[in-house]
């Protein structure tokens, strides 16, 4: 909070930064809501498989992009 206040006082936080923050905050809230609804409908084994699958895909993509 101190860092944000200092940067705002020095003018580093522009209108574009506030707009990006607002968009990100709304997206985070929507993601949290979707996640909660999905958690209520899925069992823990299914969620674990999905998380591990996304982690594997993300890892593979990171390796491929670092090699390119």
C-alpha positions in Angstrom: 0.0 0.0 0.0 2.9 2.4 0.8 4.5 1.6 -2.5 1.2 2.3 -4.4 0.7 5.6 -2.5 4.2 6.7 -3.1 4.0 6.0 -6.8 0.6 7.7 -7.1 2.0 10.8 -5.3 4.9 10.9 -7.7 2.6 10.6 -10.7 3.7 7.2 -11.8 0.2 5.9 -11.7 -1.6 7.3 -14.8 -5.1 7.0 -16.1 -4.1 4.0 -18.1 -2.8 2.2 -15.0 -6.0 2.8 -13.2 -8.0 1.6 -16.2 -5.9 -1.6 -16.4 -6.3 -2.1 -12.6 -10.1 -1.7 -12.9 -10.3 -4.2 -15.8 -8.0 -6.6 -14.0 -10.1 -6.3 -10.8 -13.4 -7.0 -12.7 -11.7 -10.0 -14.5 -10.4 -11.3 -11.1 -13.9 -11.1 -9.6 -15.5 -12.9 -12.5 -12.8 -15.6 -12.4 -13.4 -16.1 -8.6 -17.1 -16.4 -9.2 -16.7 -18.9 -12.1 -14.2 -20.8 -10.0 -16.6 -21.0 -7.0 -19.4 -22.2 -9.3 -17.1 -24.8 -10.9 -15.9 -26.0 -7.5 -19.5 -26.5 -6.3 -20.2 -28.7 -9.4 -17.0 -30.7 -9.7 -15.5 -33.2 -7.4 -12.0 -32.8 -6.0 -10.5 -35.5 -8.2 -11.7 -33.8 -11.4 -10.4 -30.4 -10.2 -7.0 -32.0 -9.4 -6.8 -33.5 -12.9 -7.7 -30.2 -14.5 -5.1 -28.2 -12.5 -2.4 -30.7 -13.2 -3.3 -30.7 -16.9 -3.1 -26.9 -17.1 0.2 -27.0 -15.2 1.6 -29.5 -17.7 0.4 -27.5 -20.7 1.8 -24.3 -19.2 5.2 -25.9 -18.5 5.4 -27.3 -22.0 4.6 -23.9 -23.5 7.2 -22.3 -21.3 9.9 -24.7 -22.4 8.9 -24.4 -26.1 8.9 -20.6 -26.0 12.2 -20.5 -24.2 13.8 -22.7 -26.9 12.4 -20.6 -29.8 
